[in-house]
């Protein structure tokens, strides 16, 4: 197998990232390869879904105000030099406190309607997340499987929170992340179907999410896919575009194994 400690699956919604990540993790498990897979929505070493962004002063005030939850906050918050990230949904404060959750929700870092920090701060928070993870993993005999962490989440959250940011600024941001994760010798697999409209309509039907097939949504993902494919050509990382227009999952999975110098 090639010497990598990080495999990332990317692609628009419904392209097959989750299924393929799980299949590869299962393959590694069955073949004695030490690995961990992080799927969207789980407790994650990079993604920051449902975390409140706090100043150190705000964090220390919470510790004093919510003394029953203080130990939980200390154990589960990410404390940096000048800010703190505290979870409140996937990991809920214990003992449960609705007022604390409401407060942390008001400080939501990624999923708020309006950004709580500047784009520069947003970028640097993620640079620090990736740096910490590289330091943790570079010396381990373990492969991490991520989905959507490098392209989808960074681009989508930037587009939503900072619509004034230009594509070239997004590309520069992603190149910084690429340089940070280089020591893990990552491999990026981009799962693609030729027709974005057909792919989203298919996914909308399967998942009973009709809003995914609206004209506006299709136009957005056509634009985003074009940007993502442009980005991976520029990143200094091994990247492979997997054409799965025919939805031949076995053929695609064999291509993945061959790309990793594994036999099916």
Secondary structure, DSSP 8 states (H G I E B T S, - for coil): ----SEEEEE-STTSSHHHHHHHHHHHHHHTT--EEEE-TTS--SS--TTEEEE-HHHHHHHHHH-TTTHHHHHHH-EE-SS-EEEE-SSS--SS--HHHHHHHHHTBSSSSSS-SS-HHHHHHHHHHHHHHHHHHHTTSS-EEEEESTTTHHHHHHHHHH-TT--HHHHHHHHHHHHHHHGGG--EEEEEE-S-HHHHHHHHHHHTT-GGGGSHHHHHHHHHHHHHHHHHHHHSSSEEEEEE-TT--HHHHHHHHHHHTT---
